[in-house]
Each structure stands twice: as C-alpha cells, then as structure tokens.
Amino acid sequence: MLVRVSPVDDSKDLRDPFDGTALTRAERLVVHLVLGGLSNAEVAKVRGSSPRTIANQLTLAYVKLGVSGRRDLFARFRPRPGRGGADFSP
C-alpha cells in the first residue's frame, strides 16, 4: 500500500484508493507499480514474474476497476503532482 506522508493529519490521504475493490493483493500491487511509472517488464522484474503474468493481472484489474486500459487507469487514478506521488484522485 502506498501512502502520502504529510505533517498534516489527513486520514483521507492514508486510504488506499483501491480499498473496497475486488482487486487481489497481487493485482493491487501491480496497479500501484504501474501508476508509479513502471513498465510491464519492470514490474515483472520487481515481482519476479513474467511480463505475461503482469499483463494478465493488469487485464483483470482493468475489468474490476471499470477502465479500458493503461491510459484510462491513469486518467482515473493518476497520482497528483506535488502531493507525494501517492495521493490518487479517483
């Protein structure tokens, strides 16, 4: 789970934007890594998986999140610049 560290206590920023979704733990981690700017190959290396496994996990995540692909994922859950990189705007 990614969180934004801030001197202000704002519990909204501490919630994972994917809480309450049907994402598995693996899908959630892959989505966070992709939103952090990693390619499928880079995510595969970090996870010790094949790029095809990562692509499959992303495809399932897209369906569960109701997005059509990577571009739509970023449009809906992009990190806000200047806000610690983990404050997502759904």
Secondary structure, 3 states (H helix, E strand, C coil): CCCCCCCCCCHHHHCCCCCCCCCCHHHHHHHHHHHCCCCHHHHHHHHCCCHHHHHHHHHHHHHHHCCCCHHHHHHHHCECCCCCCCCECC
